[in-house]
């Protein structure tokens, strides 16, 4: 499965597995490099998805808060 097709949870779990394998130190150099590269790709994808989610949350929270124009209009009534 391609990295972009993974859910956030799947990508996070795969990254954790890669980290454990690298920390174990039992991999050959080539395998370590391959997993490291995949780990970096997963990390970048996860960071991007988090940034998008944070931006969406900020927008949604902004929609909940009354704008300064709304508060001025309500005080005139």
N, CA, C, O and CB atoms as a CASP TS submission, in Angstrom:
PFRMAT TS
TARGET T0000
AUTHOR 0000-0000-0000
METHOD Language model
MODEL 1
PARENT N/A
ATOM      1  N   UNK     1       0.845  -1.171   0.000  1.00  0.00           N
ATOM      2  CA  UNK     1       0.000   0.000   0.000  1.00  0.00           C
ATOM      3  C   UNK     1       0.899   1.246   0.000  1.00  0.00           C
ATOM      4  O   UNK     1       1.897   1.302   0.718  1.00  0.00           O
ATOM      5  CB  UNK     1      -0.966  -0.008   1.226  1.00  0.00           C
ATOM      6  N   UNK     2       0.534   2.226  -0.804  1.00  0.00           N
ATOM      7  CA  UNK     2       1.288   3.468  -0.880  1.00  0.00           C
ATOM      8  C   UNK     2       1.094   4.296   0.390  1.00  0.00           C
ATOM      9  O   UNK     2       0.065   4.185   1.058  1.00  0.00           O
ATOM     10  CB  UNK     2       0.867   4.275  -2.114  1.00  0.00           C
ATOM     11  N   UNK     3       2.062   5.107   0.711  1.00  0.00           N
ATOM     12  CA  UNK     3       2.012   5.923   1.929  1.00  0.00           C
ATOM     13  C   UNK     3       0.781   6.826   1.946  1.00  0.00           C
ATOM     14  O   UNK     3       0.117   6.956   2.975  1.00  0.00           O
ATOM     15  CB  UNK     3       3.282   6.770   2.053  1.00  0.00           C
ATOM     16  N   UNK     4       0.478   7.452   0.806  1.00  0.00           N
ATOM     17  CA  UNK     4      -0.660   8.369   0.749  1.00  0.00           C
ATOM     18  C   UNK     4      -2.001   7.667   0.934  1.00  0.00           C
ATOM     19  O   UNK     4      -3.003   8.317   1.230  1.00  0.00           O
ATOM     20  CB  UNK     4      -0.657   9.103  -0.564  1.00  0.00           C
ATOM     21  N   UNK     5      -2.029   6.355   0.762  1.00  0.00           N
ATOM     22  CA  UNK     5      -3.264   5.589   0.916  1.00  0.00           C
ATOM     23  C   UNK     5      -3.504   5.151   2.364  1.00  0.00           C
ATOM     24  O   UNK     5      -4.593   4.687   2.702  1.00  0.00           O
ATOM     25  CB  UNK     5      -3.227   4.370   0.012  1.00  0.00           C
ATOM     26  N   UNK     6      -2.491   5.300   3.210  1.00  0.00           N
ATOM     27  CA  UNK     6      -2.612   4.879   4.605  1.00  0.00           C
ATOM     28  C   UNK     6      -3.437   5.884   5.395  1.00  0.00           C
ATOM     29  O   UNK     6      -3.395   7.086   5.131  1.00  0.00           O
ATOM     30  CB  UNK     6      -1.224   4.712   5.244  1.00  0.00           C
ATOM     31  N   UNK     7      -4.180   5.382   6.357  1.00  0.00           N
ATOM     32  CA  UNK     7      -4.856   6.286   7.283  1.00  0.00           C
ATOM     33  C   UNK     7      -3.790   6.873   8.209  1.00  0.00           C
ATOM     34  O   UNK     7      -2.660   6.387   8.256  1.00  0.00           O
ATOM     35  CB  UNK     7      -5.987   5.543   8.101  1.00  0.00           C
ATOM     36  N   UNK     8      -4.160   7.912   8.937  1.00  0.00           N
ATOM     37  CA  UNK     8      -3.218   8.528   9.868  1.00  0.00           C
ATOM     38  C   UNK     8      -2.737   7.492  10.878  1.00  0.00           C
ATOM     39  O   UNK     8      -1.546   7.409  11.177  1.00  0.00           O
ATOM     40  CB  UNK     8      -3.868   9.731  10.591  1.00  0.00           C
ATOM     41  N   UNK     9      -3.676   6.705  11.401  1.00  0.00           N
ATOM     42  CA  UNK     9      -3.332   5.692  12.394  1.00  0.00           C
ATOM     43  C   UNK     9      -2.389   4.638  11.809  1.00  0.00           C
ATOM     44  O   UNK     9      -1.405   4.260  12.445  1.00  0.00           O
ATOM     45  CB  UNK     9      -4.602   5.023  12.929  1.00  0.00           C
ATOM     46  N   UNK    10      -2.688   4.168  10.603  1.00  0.00           N
ATOM     47  CA  UNK    10      -1.842   3.161   9.967  1.00  0.00           C
ATOM     48  C   UNK    10      -0.427   3.696   9.750  1.00  0.00           C
ATOM     49  O   UNK    10       0.556   3.007  10.023  1.00  0.00           O
ATOM     50  CB  UNK    10      -2.453   2.716   8.628  1.00  0.00           C
ATOM     51  N   UNK    11      -0.334   4.924   9.258  1.00  0.00           N
ATOM     52  CA  UNK    11       0.975   5.524   9.011  1.00  0.00           C
ATOM     53  C   UNK    11       1.748   5.694  10.310  1.00  0.00           C
ATOM     54  O   UNK    11       2.953   5.445  10.362  1.00  0.00           O
ATOM     55  CB  UNK    11       0.821   6.875   8.309  1.00  0.00           C
ATOM     56  N   UNK    12       1.055   6.115  11.350  1.00  0.00           N
ATOM     57  CA  UNK    12       1.698   6.302  12.651  1.00  0.00           C
ATOM     58  C   UNK    12       2.204   4.973  13.201  1.00  0.00           C
ATOM     59  O   UNK    12       3.316   4.895  13.722  1.00  0.00           O
ATOM     60  CB  UNK    12       0.721   6.948  13.646  1.00  0.00           C
ATOM     61  N   UNK    13       1.392   3.936  13.085  1.00  0.00           N
ATOM     62  CA  UNK    13       1.807   2.616  13.571  1.00  0.00           C
ATOM     63  C   UNK    13       2.979   2.071  12.767  1.00  0.00           C
ATOM     64  O   UNK    13       3.886   1.449  13.320  1.00  0.00           O
ATOM     65  CB  UNK    13       0.636   1.635  13.512  1.00  0.00           C
ATOM     66  N   UNK    14       2.953   2.309  11.453  1.00  0.00           N
ATOM     67  CA  UNK    14       4.064   1.845  10.618  1.00  0.00           C
ATOM     68  C   UNK    14       5.345   2.593  10.965  1.00  0.00           C
ATOM     69  O   UNK    14       6.420   1.994  11.000  1.00  0.00           O
ATOM     70  CB  UNK    14       3.731   2.025   9.126  1.00  0.00           C
ATOM     71  N   UNK    15       5.246   3.876  11.219  1.00  0.00           N
ATOM     72  CA  UNK    15       6.414   4.657  11.625  1.00  0.00           C
ATOM     73  C   UNK    15       6.968   4.144  12.952  1.00  0.00           C
ATOM     74  O   UNK    15       8.183   4.032  13.111  1.00  0.00           O
ATOM     75  CB  UNK    15       6.054   6.150  11.739  1.00  0.00           C
ATOM     76  N   UNK    16       6.098   3.836  13.896  1.00  0.00           N
ATOM     77  CA  UNK    16       6.544   3.292  15.182  1.00  0.00           C
ATOM     78  C   UNK    16       7.268   1.966  14.992  1.00  0.00           C
ATOM     79  O   UNK    16       8.280   1.711  15.645  1.00  0.00           O
ATOM     80  CB  UNK    16       5.352   3.108  16.128  1.00  0.00           C
ATOM     81  N   UNK    17       6.752   1.118  14.097  1.00  0.00           N
ATOM     82  CA  UNK    17       7.391  -0.174  13.829  1.00  0.00           C
ATOM     83  C   UNK    17       8.775   0.027  13.212  1.00  0.00           C
ATOM     84  O   UNK    17       9.718  -0.691  13.545  1.00  0.00           O
ATOM     85  CB  UNK    17       6.510  -1.030  12.894  1.00  0.00           C
ATOM     86  N   UNK    18       8.891   0.994  12.322  1.00  0.00           N
ATOM     87  CA  UNK    18      10.190   1.292  11.703  1.00  0.00           C
ATOM     88  C   UNK    18      11.180   1.770  12.761  1.00  0.00           C
ATOM     89  O   UNK    18      12.337   1.349  12.774  1.00  0.00           O
ATOM     90  CB  UNK    18      10.037   2.360  10.589  1.00  0.00           C
ATOM     91  N   UNK    19      10.725   2.639  13.633  1.00  0.00           N
ATOM     92  CA  UNK    19      11.603   3.155  14.692  1.00  0.00           C
ATOM     93  C   UNK    19      12.089   2.015  15.583  1.00  0.00           C
ATOM     94  O   UNK    19      13.273   1.935  15.910  1.00  0.00           O
ATOM     95  CB  UNK    19      10.868   4.221  15.541  1.00  0.00           C
ATOM     96  N   UNK    20      11.166   1.134  15.974  1.00  0.00           N
ATOM     97  CA  UNK    20      11.567  -0.018  16.812  1.00  0.00           C
ATOM     98  C   UNK    20      12.600  -0.886  16.104  1.00  0.00           C
ATOM     99  O   UNK    20      13.579  -1.315  16.715  1.00  0.00           O
ATOM    100  CB  UNK    20      10.338  -0.873  17.180  1.00  0.00           C
ATOM    101  N   UNK    21      12.381  -1.148  14.807  1.00  0.00           N
ATOM    102  CA  UNK    21      13.307  -1.987  14.046  1.00  0.00           C
ATOM    103  C   UNK    21      14.681  -1.328  13.950  1.00  0.00           C
ATOM    104  O   UNK    21      15.706  -1.998  14.072  1.00  0.00           O
ATOM    105  CB  UNK    21      12.752  -2.262  12.638  1.00  0.00           C
ATOM    106  N   UNK    22      14.696  -0.019  13.733  1.00  0.00           N
ATOM    107  CA  UNK    22      15.980   0.681  13.636  1.00  0.00           C
ATOM    108  C   UNK    22      16.690   0.714  14.986  1.00  0.00           C
ATOM    109  O   UNK    22      17.910   0.568  15.051  1.00  0.00           O
ATOM    110  CB  UNK    22      15.772   2.110  13.117  1.00  0.00           C
ATOM    111  N   UNK    23      15.935   0.904  16.052  1.00  0.00           N
ATOM    112  CA  UNK    23      16.537   0.934  17.389  1.00  0.00           C
ATOM    113  C   UNK    23      17.069  -0.436  17.800  1.00  0.00           C
ATOM    114  O   UNK    23      18.021  -0.539  18.573  1.00  0.00           O
ATOM    115  CB  UNK    23      15.517   1.422  18.416  1.00  0.00           C
ATOM    116  N   UNK    24      16.445  -1.478  17.275  1.00  0.00           N
ATOM    117  CA  UNK    24      16.859  -2.845  17.590  1.00  0.00           C
ATOM    118  C   UNK    24      18.281  -3.115  17.103  1.00  0.00           C
ATOM    119  O   UNK    24      19.027  -3.861  17.736  1.00  0.00           O
ATOM    120  CB  UNK    24      15.887  -3.855  16.966  1.00  0.00           C
ATOM    121  N   UNK    25      18.653  -2.507  15.978  1.00  0.00           N
ATOM    122  CA  UNK    25      20.016  -2.657  15.473  1.00  0.00           C
ATOM    123  C   UNK    25      20.317  -3.975  14.812  1.00  0.00           C
ATOM    124  O   UNK    25      21.487  -4.278  14.580  1.00  0.00           O
ATOM    125  CB  UNK    25      20.958  -2.465  16.564  1.00  0.00           C
ATOM    126  N   UNK    26      19.321  -4.773  14.499  1.00  0.00           N
ATOM    127  CA  UNK    26      19.543  -6.092  13.915  1.00  0.00           C
ATOM    128  C   UNK    26      19.432  -6.101  12.383  1.00  0.00           C
ATOM    129  O   UNK    26      19.605  -7.147  11.757  1.00  0.00           O
ATOM    130  CB  UNK    26      18.553  -7.072  14.498  1.00  0.00           C
ATOM    131  N   UNK    27      19.146  -4.947  11.784  1.00  0.00           N
ATOM    132  CA  UNK    27      18.970  -4.880  10.336  1.00  0.00           C
ATOM    133  C   UNK    27      20.305  -4.681   9.630  1.00  0.00           C
ATOM    134  O   UNK    27      21.242  -4.100  10.177  1.00  0.00           O
ATOM    135  CB  UNK    27      18.007  -3.750   9.968  1.00  0.00           C
ATOM    136  N   UNK    28      20.362  -5.179   8.409  1.00  0.00           N
ATOM    137  CA  UNK    28      21.523  -4.906   7.562  1.00  0.00           C
ATOM    138  C   UNK    28      21.491  -3.432   7.172  1.00  0.00           C
ATOM    139  O   UNK    28      20.443  -2.790   7.244  1.00  0.00           O
ATOM    140  CB  UNK    28      21.535  -5.828   6.290  1.00  0.00           C
ATOM    141  N   UNK    29      22.623  -2.904   6.764  1.00  0.00           N
ATOM    142  CA  UNK    29      22.736  -1.497   6.417  1.00  0.00           C
ATOM    143  C   UNK    29      21.721  -1.093   5.350  1.00  0.00           C
ATOM    144  O   UNK    29      21.049  -0.072   5.493  1.00  0.00           O
ATOM    145  CB  UNK    29      24.142  -1.191   5.939  1.00  0.00           C
ATOM    146  N   UNK    30      21.606  -1.873   4.294  1.00  0.00           N
ATOM    147  CA  UNK    30      20.688  -1.548   3.202  1.00  0.00           C
ATOM    148  C   UNK    30      19.245  -1.496   3.682  1.00  0.00           C
ATOM    149  O   UNK    30      18.493  -0.590   3.323  1.00  0.00           O
ATOM    150  CB  UNK    30      20.823  -2.568   2.076  1.00  0.00           C
ATOM    151  N   UNK    31      18.867  -2.471   4.495  1.00  0.00           N
ATOM    152  CA  UNK    31      17.514  -2.515   5.048  1.00  0.00           C
ATOM    153  C   UNK    31      17.274  -1.332   5.981  1.00  0.00           C
ATOM    154  O   UNK    31      16.194  -0.742   5.979  1.00  0.00           O
ATOM    155  CB  UNK    31      17.280  -3.838   5.795  1.00  0.00           C
ATOM    156  N   UNK    32      18.272  -0.995   6.767  1.00  0.00           N
ATOM    157  CA  UNK    32      18.156   0.168   7.658  1.00  0.00           C
ATOM    158  C   UNK    32      17.927   1.441   6.862  1.00  0.00           C
ATOM    159  O   UNK    32      17.079   2.256   7.225  1.00  0.00           O
ATOM    160  CB  UNK    32      19.414   0.313   8.525  1.00  0.00           C
ATOM    161  N   UNK    33      18.670   1.619   5.787  1.00  0.00           N
ATOM    162  CA  UNK    33      18.513   2.811   4.954  1.00  0.00           C
ATOM    163  C   UNK    33      17.136   2.865   4.302  1.00  0.00           C
ATOM    164  O   UNK    33      16.514   3.926   4.243  1.00  0.00           O
ATOM    165  CB  UNK    33      19.596   2.849   3.881  1.00  0.00           C
ATOM    166  N   UNK    34      16.663   1.723   3.813  1.00  0.00           N
ATOM    167  CA  UNK    34      15.332   1.674   3.197  1.00  0.00           C
ATOM    168  C   UNK    34      14.246   2.046   4.215  1.00  0.00           C
ATOM    169  O   UNK    34      13.344   2.830   3.919  1.00  0.00           O
ATOM    170  CB  UNK    34      15.059   0.265   2.618  1.00  0.00           C
ATOM    171  N   UNK    35      14.349   1.482   5.391  1.00  0.00           N
ATOM    172  CA  UNK    35      13.347   1.779   6.416  1.00  0.00           C
ATOM    173  C   UNK    35      13.441   3.220   6.891  1.00  0.00           C
ATOM    174  O   UNK    35      12.423   3.854   7.166  1.00  0.00           O
ATOM    175  CB  UNK    35      13.505   0.836   7.599  1.00  0.00           C
ATOM    176  N   UNK    36      14.652   3.735   6.988  1.00  0.00           N
ATOM    177  CA  UNK    36      14.838   5.129   7.390  1.00  0.00           C
ATOM    178  C   UNK    36      14.176   6.063   6.374  1.00  0.00           C
ATOM    179  O   UNK    36      13.467   6.998   6.745  1.00  0.00           O
ATOM    180  CB  UNK    36      16.346   5.461   7.530  1.00  0.00           C
ATOM    181  N   UNK    37      14.416   5.798   5.097  1.00  0.00           N
ATOM    182  CA  UNK    37      13.809   6.607   4.036  1.00  0.00           C
ATOM    183  C   UNK    37      12.282   6.544   4.104  1.00  0.00           C
ATOM    184  O   UNK    37      11.607   7.565   3.968  1.00  0.00           O
ATOM    185  CB  UNK    37      14.297   6.132   2.654  1.00  0.00           C
ATOM    186  N   UNK    38      11.752   5.360   4.311  1.00  0.00           N
ATOM    187  CA  UNK    38      10.298   5.222   4.408  1.00  0.00           C
ATOM    188  C   UNK    38       9.790   5.937   5.657  1.00  0.00           C
ATOM    189  O   UNK    38       8.729   6.562   5.629  1.00  0.00           O
ATOM    190  CB  UNK    38       9.888   3.729   4.435  1.00  0.00           C
ATOM    191  N   UNK    39      10.538   5.847   6.743  1.00  0.00           N
ATOM    192  CA  UNK    39      10.158   6.536   7.972  1.00  0.00           C
ATOM    193  C   UNK    39      10.099   8.038   7.780  1.00  0.00           C
ATOM    194  O   UNK    39       9.183   8.692   8.279  1.00  0.00           O
ATOM    195  CB  UNK    39      11.128   6.201   9.083  1.00  0.00           C
ATOM    196  N   UNK    40      11.069   8.595   7.058  1.00  0.00           N
ATOM    197  CA  UNK    40      11.081  10.033   6.775  1.00  0.00           C
ATOM    198  C   UNK    40       9.864  10.404   5.939  1.00  0.00           C
ATOM    199  O   UNK    40       9.224  11.423   6.202  1.00  0.00           O
ATOM    200  CB  UNK    40      12.385  10.442   6.042  1.00  0.00           C
ATOM    201  N   UNK    41       9.534   9.596   4.941  1.00  0.00           N
ATOM    202  CA  UNK    41       8.371   9.863   4.097  1.00  0.00           C
ATOM    203  C   UNK    41       7.082   9.805   4.926  1.00  0.00           C
ATOM    204  O   UNK    41       6.195  10.642   4.761  1.00  0.00           O
ATOM    205  CB  UNK    41       8.306   8.849   2.929  1.00  0.00           C
ATOM    206  N   UNK    42       6.989   8.822   5.806  1.00  0.00           N
ATOM    207  CA  UNK    42       5.818   8.721   6.679  1.00  0.00           C
ATOM    208  C   UNK    42       5.716   9.918   7.603  1.00  0.00           C
ATOM    209  O   UNK    42       4.631  10.469   7.794  1.00  0.00           O
ATOM    210  CB  UNK    42       5.872   7.437   7.497  1.00  0.00           C
ATOM    211  N   UNK    43       6.834  10.323   8.177  1.00  0.00           N
ATOM    212  CA  UNK    43       6.848  11.462   9.088  1.00  0.00           C
ATOM    213  C   UNK    43       6.393  12.738   8.379  1.00  0.00           C
ATOM    214  O   UNK    43       5.605  13.507   8.929  1.00  0.00           O
ATOM    215  CB  UNK    43       8.250  11.656   9.676  1.00  0.00           C
ATOM    216  N   UNK    44       6.887  12.960   7.167  1.00  0.00           N
ATOM    217  CA  UNK    44       6.484  14.146   6.405  1.00  0.00           C
ATOM    218  C   UNK    44       4.987  14.124   6.121  1.00  0.00           C
ATOM    219  O   UNK    44       4.313  15.146   6.246  1.00  0.00           O
ATOM    220  CB  UNK    44       7.271  14.234   5.086  1.00  0.00           C
ATOM    221  N   UNK    45       4.467  12.959   5.738  1.00  0.00           N
ATOM    222  CA  UNK    45       3.043  12.834   5.457  1.00  0.00           C
ATOM    223  C   UNK    45       2.223  13.095   6.716  1.00  0.00           C
ATOM    224  O   UNK    45       1.212  13.795   6.659  1.00  0.00           O
ATOM    225  CB  UNK    45       2.726  11.442   4.893  1.00  0.00           C
ATOM    226  N   UNK    46       2.642  12.548   7.838  1.00  0.00           N
ATOM    227  CA  UNK    46       1.934  12.755   9.098  1.00  0.00           C
ATOM    228  C   UNK    46       1.964  14.225   9.513  1.00  0.00           C
ATOM    229  O   UNK    46       0.950  14.761   9.960  1.00  0.00           O
ATOM    230  CB  UNK    46       2.545  11.884  10.200  1.00  0.00           C
ATOM    231  N   UNK    47       3.100  14.871   9.371  1.00  0.00           N
ATOM    232  CA  UNK    47       3.201  16.289   9.715  1.00  0.00           C
ATOM    233  C   UNK    47       2.290  17.136   8.836  1.00  0.00           C
ATOM    234  O   UNK    47       1.654  18.075   9.314  1.00  0.00           O
ATOM    235  CB  UNK    47       4.646  16.767   9.583  1.00  0.00           C
ATOM    236  N   UNK    48       2.228  16.802   7.553  1.00  0.00           N
ATOM    237  CA  UNK    48       1.358  17.532   6.633  1.00  0.00           C
ATOM    238  C   UNK    48      -0.102  17.356   7.021  1.00  0.00           C
ATOM    239  O   UNK    48      -0.861  18.324   7.055  1.00  0.00           O
ATOM    240  CB  UNK    48       1.582  17.064   5.191  1.00  0.00           C
ATOM    241  N   UNK    49      -0.492  16.125   7.312  1.00  0.00           N
ATOM    242  CA  UNK    49      -1.884  15.876   7.705  1.00  0.00           C
ATOM    243  C   UNK    49      -2.235  16.583   9.010  1.00  0.00           C
ATOM    244  O   UNK    49      -3.346  17.092   9.160  1.00  0.00           O
ATOM    245  CB  UNK    49      -2.133  14.373   7.848  1.00  0.00           C
ATOM    246  N   UNK    50      -1.299  16.618   9.950  1.00  0.00           N
ATOM    247  CA  UNK    50      -1.541  17.339  11.199  1.00  0.00           C
ATOM    248  C   UNK    50      -1.691  18.842  10.957  1.00  0.00           C
ATOM    249  O   UNK    50      -2.552  19.489  11.551  1.00  0.00           O
ATOM    250  CB  UNK    50      -0.402  17.081  12.189  1.00  0.00           C
ATOM    251  N   UNK    51      -0.855  19.384  10.088  1.00  0.00           N
ATOM    252  CA  UNK    51      -0.934  20.820   9.784  1.00  0.00           C
ATOM    253  C   UNK    51      -2.269  21.159   9.125  1.00  0.00           C
ATOM    254  O   UNK    51      -2.871  22.188   9.433  1.00  0.00           O
ATOM    255  CB  UNK    51       0.233  21.246   8.867  1.00  0.00           C
ATOM    256  N   UNK    52      -2.729  20.306   8.229  1.00  0.00           N
ATOM    257  CA  UNK    52      -4.027  20.524   7.570  1.00  0.00           C
ATOM    258  C   UNK    52      -5.151  20.441   8.599  1.00  0.00           C
ATOM    259  O   UNK    52      -6.061  21.271   8.592  1.00  0.00           O
ATOM    260  CB  UNK    52      -4.254  19.481   6.433  1.00  0.00           C
ATOM    261  N   UNK    53      -5.096  19.457   9.471  1.00  0.00           N
ATOM    262  CA  UNK    53      -6.125  19.315  10.505  1.00  0.00           C
ATOM    263  C   UNK    53      -6.118  20.527  11.438  1.00  0.00           C
ATOM    264  O   UNK    53      -7.178  21.015  11.829  1.00  0.00           O
ATOM    265  CB  UNK    53      -5.906  18.016  11.313  1.00  0.00           C
ATOM    266  N   UNK    54      -4.939  21.007  11.791  1.00  0.00           N
ATOM    267  CA  UNK    54      -4.842  22.176  12.668  1.00  0.00           C
ATOM    268  C   UNK    54      -5.419  23.408  11.983  1.00  0.00           C
ATOM    269  O   UNK    54      -6.109  24.209  12.614  1.00  0.00           O
ATOM    270  CB  UNK    54      -3.379  22.431  13.073  1.00  0.00           C
ATOM    271  N   UNK    55      -5.141  23.558  10.706  1.00  0.00           N
ATOM    272  CA  UNK    55      -5.667  24.699   9.959  1.00  0.00           C
ATOM    273  C   UNK    55      -7.197  24.634   9.893  1.00  0.00           C
ATOM    274  O   UNK    55      -7.871  25.648  10.071  1.00  0.00           O
ATOM    275  CB  UNK    55      -5.066  24.737   8.534  1.00  0.00           C
ATOM    276  N   UNK    56      -7.735  23.450   9.639  1.00  0.00           N
ATOM    277  CA  UNK    56      -9.193  23.284   9.589  1.00  0.00           C
ATOM    278  C   UNK    56      -9.818  23.609  10.943  1.00  0.00           C
ATOM    279  O   UNK    56     -10.861  24.259  11.014  1.00  0.00           O
ATOM    280  CB  UNK    56      -9.563  21.845   9.165  1.00  0.00           C
ATOM    281  N   UNK    57      -9.177  23.154  12.011  1.00  0.00           N
ATOM    282  CA  UNK    57      -9.683  23.421  13.358  1.00  0.00           C
ATOM    283  C   UNK    57      -9.682  24.910  13.646  1.00  0.00           C
ATOM    284  O   UNK    57     -10.636  25.437  14.218  1.00  0.00           O
ATOM    285  CB  UNK    57      -8.848  22.682  14.406  1.00  0.00           C
ATOM    286  N   UNK    58      -8.619  25.586  13.253  1.00  0.00           N
ATOM    287  CA  UNK    58      -8.537  27.030  13.458  1.00  0.00           C
ATOM    288  C   UNK    58      -9.655  27.746  12.711  1.00  0.00           C
ATOM    289  O   UNK    58     -10.273  28.668  13.244  1.00  0.00           O
ATOM    290  CB  UNK    58      -7.172  27.561  13.003  1.00  0.00           C
ATOM    291  N   UNK    59      -9.913  27.323  11.484  1.00  0.00           N
ATOM    292  CA  UNK    59     -10.988  27.930  10.696  1.00  0.00           C
ATOM    293  C   UNK    59     -12.336  27.675  11.358  1.00  0.00           C
ATOM    294  O   UNK    59     -13.154  28.586  11.483  1.00  0.00           O
ATOM    295  CB  UNK    59     -10.986  27.379   9.255  1.00  0.00           C
ATOM    296  N   UNK    60     -12.563  26.442  11.777  1.00  0.00           N
ATOM    297  CA  UNK    60     -13.837  26.107  12.415  1.00  0.00           C
ATOM    298  C   UNK    60     -14.032  26.866  13.715  1.00  0.00           C
ATOM    299  O   UNK    60     -15.133  27.341  13.995  1.00  0.00           O
ATOM    300  CB  UNK    60     -13.920  24.613  12.675  1.00  0.00           C
ATOM    301  N   UNK    61     -12.989  26.986  14.508  1.00  0.00           N
ATOM    302  CA  UNK    61     -13.090  27.741  15.756  1.00  0.00           C
ATOM    303  C   UNK    61     -13.345  29.218  15.476  1.00  0.00           C
ATOM    304  O   UNK    61     -14.073  29.879  16.217  1.00  0.00           O
ATOM    305  CB  UNK    61     -11.813  27.572  16.592  1.00  0.00           C
ATOM    306  N   UNK    62     -12.747  29.730  14.414  1.00  0.00           N
ATOM    307  CA  UNK    62     -12.971  31.114  14.029  1.00  0.00           C
ATOM    308  C   UNK    62     -14.415  31.361  13.642  1.00  0.00           C
ATOM    309  O   UNK    62     -14.939  32.454  13.857  1.00  0.00           O
ATOM    310  CB  UNK    62     -12.060  31.494  12.887  1.00  0.00           C
ATOM    311  N   UNK    63     -15.065  30.355  13.071  1.00  0.00           N
ATOM    312  CA  UNK    63     -16.468  30.481  12.694  1.00  0.00           C
ATOM    313  C   UNK    63     -17.373  30.492  13.920  1.00  0.00           C
ATOM    314  O   UNK    63     -18.480  31.026  13.864  1.00  0.00           O
ATOM    315  CB  UNK    63     -16.869  29.346  11.760  1.00  0.00           C
ATOM    316  N   UNK    64     -16.924  29.917  15.011  1.00  0.00           N
ATOM    317  CA  UNK    64     -17.724  29.874  16.233  1.00  0.00           C
ATOM    318  C   UNK    64     -17.654  31.178  17.015  1.00  0.00           C
ATOM    319  O   UNK    64     -18.608  31.547  17.699  1.00  0.00           O
ATOM    320  CB  UNK    64     -17.268  28.731  17.110  1.00  0.00           C
ATOM    321  N   UNK    65     -16.528  31.874  16.915  1.00  0.00           N
ATOM    322  CA  UNK    65     -16.347  33.106  17.664  1.00  0.00           C
ATOM    323  C   UNK    65     -16.992  34.264  16.907  1.00  0.00           C
ATOM    324  O   UNK    65     -16.816  34.382  15.694  1.00  0.00           O
ATOM    325  CB  UNK    65     -14.847  33.382  17.913  1.00  0.00           C
ATOM    326  N   UNK    66     -17.729  35.112  17.601  1.00  0.00           N
ATOM    327  CA  UNK    66     -18.333  36.254  16.914  1.00  0.00           C
ATOM    328  C   UNK    66     -17.237  37.222  16.465  1.00  0.00           C
ATOM    329  O   UNK    66     -16.253  37.447  17.170  1.00  0.00           O
ATOM    330  CB  UNK    66     -19.357  36.976  17.836  1.00  0.00           C
ATOM    331  N   UNK    67     -17.431  37.775  15.298  1.00  0.00           N
ATOM    332  CA  UNK    67     -16.442  38.741  14.822  1.00  0.00           C
ATOM    333  C   UNK    67     -16.639  40.060  15.552  1.00  0.00           C
ATOM    334  O   UNK    67     -17.674  40.275  16.182  1.00  0.00           O
ATOM    335  CB  UNK    67     -16.551  38.942  13.286  1.00  0.00           C
ATOM    336  N   UNK    68     -15.663  40.932  15.472  1.00  0.00           N
ATOM    337  CA  UNK    68     -15.774  42.223  16.158  1.00  0.00           C
ATOM    338  C   UNK    68     -16.914  43.044  15.564  1.00  0.00           C
ATOM    339  O   UNK    68     -17.522  43.845  16.274  1.00  0.00           O
ATOM    340  CB  UNK    68     -14.445  43.005  16.063  1.00  0.00           C
ATOM    341  N   UNK    69     -17.216  42.864  14.287  1.00  0.00           N
ATOM    342  CA  UNK    69     -18.342  43.560  13.655  1.00  0.00           C
ATOM    343  C   UNK    69     -19.660  43.122  14.265  1.00  0.00           C
ATOM    344  O   UNK    69     -20.554  43.945  14.459  1.00  0.00           O
ATOM    345  CB  UNK    69     -18.355  43.307  12.143  1.00  0.00           C
ATOM    346  N   UNK    70     -19.798  41.819  14.574  1.00  0.00           N
ATOM    347  CA  UNK    70     -21.024  41.288  15.165  1.00  0.00           C
ATOM    348  C   UNK    70     -21.246  41.894  16.540  1.00  0.00           C
ATOM    349  O   UNK    70     -22.376  42.235  16.892  1.00  0.00           O
ATOM    350  CB  UNK    70     -20.966  39.753  15.258  1.00  0.00           C
ATOM    351  N   UNK    71     -20.185  42.030  17.318  1.00  0.00           N
ATOM    352  CA  UNK    71     -20.353  42.547  18.676  1.00  0.00           C
ATOM    353  C   UNK    71     -20.727  44.025  18.649  1.00  0.00           C
ATOM    354  O   UNK    71     -21.474  44.485  19.513  1.00  0.00           O
ATOM    355  CB  UNK    71     -19.068  42.340  19.493  1.00  0.00           C
ATOM    356  N   UNK    72     -20.218  44.780  17.667  1.00  0.00           N
ATOM    357  CA  UNK    72     -20.564  46.183  17.541  1.00  0.00           C
ATOM    358  C   UNK    72     -22.029  46.322  17.130  1.00  0.00           C
ATOM    359  O   UNK    72     -22.755  47.164  17.659  1.00  0.00           O
ATOM    360  CB  UNK    72     -19.642  46.880  16.523  1.00  0.00           C
ATOM    361  N   UNK    73     -22.457  45.481  16.173  1.00  0.00           N
ATOM    362  CA  UNK    73     -23.842  45.516  15.706  1.00  0.00           C
ATOM    363  C   UNK    73     -24.800  45.184  16.831  1.00  0.00           C
ATOM    364  O   UNK    73     -25.845  45.824  16.952  1.00  0.00           O
ATOM    365  CB  UNK    73     -24.042  44.547  14.545  1.00  0.00           C
ATOM    366  N   UNK    74     -24.474  44.200  17.658  1.00  0.00           N
ATOM    367  CA  UNK    74     -25.387  43.813  18.731  1.00  0.00           C
ATOM    368  C   UNK    74     -25.450  44.862  19.824  1.00  0.00           C
ATOM    369  O   UNK    74     -26.470  44.978  20.503  1.00  0.00           O
ATOM    370  CB  UNK    74     -24.970  42.484  19.322  1.00  0.00           C
ATOM    371  N   UNK    75     -24.379  45.634  20.013  1.00  0.00           N
ATOM    372  CA  UNK    75     -24.400  46.654  21.062  1.00  0.00           C
ATOM    373  C   UNK    75     -25.231  47.857  20.629  1.00  0.00           C
ATOM    374  O   UNK    75     -25.682  48.623  21.479  1.00  0.00           O
ATOM    375  CB  UNK    75     -22.969  47.096  21.414  1.00  0.00           C
ATOM    376  N   UNK    76     -25.440  48.038  19.346  1.00  0.00           N
ATOM    377  CA  UNK    76     -26.241  49.160  18.854  1.00  0.00           C
ATOM    378  C   UNK    76     -27.729  48.898  18.978  1.00  0.00           C
ATOM    379  O   UNK    76     -28.525  49.835  18.928  1.00  0.00           O
ATOM    380  CB  UNK    76     -25.897  49.455  17.414  1.00  0.00           C
ATOM    381  N   UNK    77     -28.112  47.666  19.135  1.00  0.00           N
ATOM    382  CA  UNK    77     -29.540  47.319  19.203  1.00  0.00           C
ATOM    383  C   UNK    77     -30.164  47.689  20.505  1.00  0.00           C
ATOM    384  O   UNK    77     -31.356  47.458  20.706  1.00  0.00           O
ATOM    385  CB  UNK    77     -29.736  45.862  18.973  1.00  0.00           C
TER
END
